[in-house]
C-alpha cells in the first residue's frame, strides 16, 4: 500500500462522506421545494373551488330569496374549510349575507 494512502485515508473517507451528505442535502432540499410548490398549488386550487361554490350558492339562493337549512349547512361547511385555508377577503361579506337569508320562502 502506498504511503500516502495510509497517511490520508481518514481524510479521504471524510471527504467522500461529506460530498455524499452535501449531495443528499441538495437533493432533499429540491424535493422539499417541489413538494411545497405543489402543496401551494393544491391549496390555491381548493380555495378557488370553494370560493366558486360559495359564490354560486349565494347567487342561486339570493335570487330565490331564501336558503333552506341544508343549503346553509353546506355553505357553512365550505366556509369553515375555506377560512382555514386563509385569505378570506370578499368571502367574509358573502358569508354574512348568505347566513342572513331566511330559511323559508318569504310570503
N, C-alpha and C positions, 0 to 999 in steps of 0.2 A: 504494500500500500504506500503510495507516495506520501511524503512527509507533510505536504500542505493539506491533504485530506484529513489526516489525523489531527492536524492543528486547528482546522477551521470547520470541522463537521457540525459542531453545535451552531455556529453562526449560519451555516448553510441551511440546516434544518429549520432554524428560527426564521430565516428569510423566506423559505418555501411556505411555512405555516402562515406567516404574516401576509404573504401575497395571496394565499388561498382565502384567508379571512377577509382581506380587502375586496377580493372579487365577490365573495359571498355577500358581503355588506352592500356592495353596489347592486348586485342582483336583487337582494331583498328590498332595498330602497326603491328600485324601479318598479318592482311588483306592488309594493305598498302604494306608490304614487298612482299607478294604473288602477288599482282597486279603489282608491279614494276618488279618482275621477269618475269611475263607473258608478260608485255609490252616489256621488253628487248628481249624476245624470238621472239615475233612478229616482232620487228624491225630487228633482225638478219635474220629472215626468209625472210622478204620482201627485204632486201638488197641482200640476196643470189639469190632470184628470179630475181630481176632487173639486177644483175650482170650477171647471166646466160643468160638472154635475150639479153643483150647488147653484150656479147661475141659471142653468136650465130649469131646475126645480123652482127657483124663486120666480122666474118669468112665468112658468106654467101656472103655479098656484096663485100668484098675484093677479093674473088675468082672470082666474076663477073667483077670486075674492076671498078664498079661504084655503086652509091647508089641513087635511084630515090628520088625526093623531099619528097614524102610521107614517105619513109623509114627514111630519115634524120629527119623529124619532129617527127616521133615515137621514134627514138633513142634519140633525144634531150629531149623529154618529159620524157623518162625513166631516162636519165642522170640527169635532174633537180631534180627529186624526189629522186634519189639515192644520189645525192650531199647533199640534205637537211638532209638526214639521217646520214651524216658524214662518216669519214674514207674512203676516195676515193682511195688512193694509186695508184695501177696499172691502174685503170679505167680512170684516167686523161689522160694517154698516149693513151689508146684505143679510148677515146672520140676525142682527137685531130686527130688521124689517120682516124677515121671514117668520121669526118667532112671534112677532106681533100680529100676524094674520090670525083671524078667528079659525076655530077648528071645525065649525059647521057653516053651511051657507047662510048668509045674511038675507033675511026675507024682507 
